[in-house]
Amino acid sequence: LGLLECCARCLIGAPFASLVATGLCFFGVALFCGCGHEALTGTEQLIETYFSKNYQDYEYLMDVIHTFQYVIYGTASFFFLYGALLLAEGFYTTGAVRQIFGDYKTTICGKGLSATVTGGPKGRGARGPQRAHSLQRVCQCLGKWLGHPDKFVGITYVLTIIWLLVFACSAVPVYIYFNTWTTCQSIANPSKTTASIGTLCADARMYGVLPWNAFPGKVCGSNLLSICKTSEFQMTFHLFIAAFVGAAATLVSLLTFMIAATYNFAVLKLMGRGTKF
């Protein structure tokens, strides 16, 4: 087969749903982790500068922020590795499903990919069995995992439930900053509100960010308006919105992965291929 024909036939067997989901997963995780990390740093600076003069008031908050930042590093690493593994599983199971329906025939390109993943046949040389290379052993182990799509369905289902909680939590800072921004808009346009400007405040204590004995804990009136006009506030607000969008994209990618893996597993199971193929 020619190079173009080989590539065309390989593309026919490509799991497009998994490819789209992988792109969404990488984009969403990068956006969520990168923007979330910087937004937490911006929040720390705003609290230190405007809402509390005593370090003991926000010491616990700083510990929580730093913990979340370390968790973000681990989350990014895990999802990039797991997304690549899900993509490989998509190629592996989609090829088997399309072979069942006769829509895809294995080419030299496909055989090479399969042999790479499964480690290929074990040959014997003149000196007895050849020792498996470390990379070959990794490929063989990976091939065994890819042959069990039911495991990926279960793991992805659990991750989706967990990420739903992450998605909900990522909406909380957006809500807080949006309320603060709305209050600033009311201060900037006093004709649109009946309340006195001095009574319009942003209180970090009411959201649990600071303890109730923190001083001052809140900023009101023109002082709050000047904070909203700073680049730190504007940047942090938009970073939290971007992190929320990233969390949503990651959630969509996990749902797509789960649907695709469930479909492939159901077809293989119903067609008598079992969980091993």
Buried (B, 14 or more C-beta within 10 A) or exposed (E): EEEEEBEEBBEEBBBEBBEBBBBBBBBBBBBBBBBBBBBBBBBBEBBBEBBBEEEEBBEEBBEEBEEBBEEBEEBBEEBBEBBEBBBBBBBBBBBBBBBBEEEBEBBEBBEEBBEBBBBBEEEEEEEEEEEBEEEBEEBBEBBEBBBBBBBBBEBBBEBBEEBBEBBEEBBEBBEBBBEBBEBBBBBEEEEEBEEEBEEBBBBBBBBEBBBEEBEBBBBBBEBBBBBBEEEBBBEBBBBBBBBBBBBBBBBBBBBBBBBBBBBBBBBBEEEEBEEEB
